[in-house]
Amino acid sequence: MPTSVDIEDLGTTKSEKLLAFVMLVFLLIGGIWSYQEIDDRVRASIELGQATPPEQAALNQSVEAQRRLLEADSRGARARRDVEFRREEFRAALDAGRPSVALERQYRAAQQELVRAQEDQRAARAAFDAARPAAESVQRRVSARIEERRDRQELVTFLLRLAFVFVSLVLGYVSLARLRGRGSRYVLLAGAIVVFATLMAFALAADYLTDYFNPLDAGLLLLSLVGVLATLAAFWALQRYLARRLPHRRVRKGECPFCAYPVRGNERCEGCGREVVAACARCERPRRVGTNHCAHCGAR
């Protein structure tokens, strides 16, 4: 029987509402922990990966060649400074008219040391240049592999979080529908689950708004569509439930089952003009429209 919906007559107490709110708070605590735990578990299960032994050997060779080049450059700089010092010292002695065989010998030795240092520099530079291409190639492969693993971590984390929120939404709406159908006073707790799942959905959407991965963006759109469809389905089910229950509640309160206007013992409603008393389908005696059973023969 189609009817307009007034206010849902559940008669909940403040204590029940308070307990439902407390349950919502504890659900959020557990939900936030689970939300973060999913990321931690995924990162622990999907490692970013390291270089293989041959790749690590190429990297070590490049590092060692770079170390030797730095040592050779340092040695060459010291040898160059020593040559300049010995030359100035030897020149000063010549200018003073006091030539020294020892100073000349030290100057010649410094020149030879500079030559050896420059040869070492050239050899170290050649070794480094030879090892660098292989090391750079390894670094590119390792970086690409790490980035791929990181993308996989992000995707798996998002999908698990999406599944967590989706299951929470389904559980909340199913519980709400069943408890409403039974007329249970635990319906407020089911409502707390729905609110929790909705807040977690908002948190998931806000968390990934700044990400640039297409699968995640599509996942957010999917989550939005699922949430909208689930809410519409729950609202439709609620209207069907109210359409079945409201007429009986209004009749018990002495109201018109169609518009809730007070009946006052009349056969027609003074609010909408429709019949509120009709013949019973079995005994054909007068029967209030909207009652579960006939008052005379007990027929439904």
ABEGO torsion letter per residue (X at the ends): XBBBBBBBBAGBBAAAAAAAAAAAAAAAAAAAAAAAAAAAAAAAABBAEBBBAAAAAAAAAAAAAAAAAAAAAAAAAAAAAAAAAAAAAAAAAAAAGBBBAAAAAAAAAAAAAAAAAAAAAAAAAAAAAAAAAAAAAAAAAAAAAAAAAAAAAAAAAAAAAAAAAAAAAAAAAAAAAAAAAAGBAAAAAAAAAAAAAAAAAAAAAAAAAABABAAAAAAAAAAAAAAAAAAAAAAAAAAAAAAAAAAAAAAAAGBBAAAGBBAGGBABBAAAGBBABBBBAAAGBBBBBGBABBAAAGBX
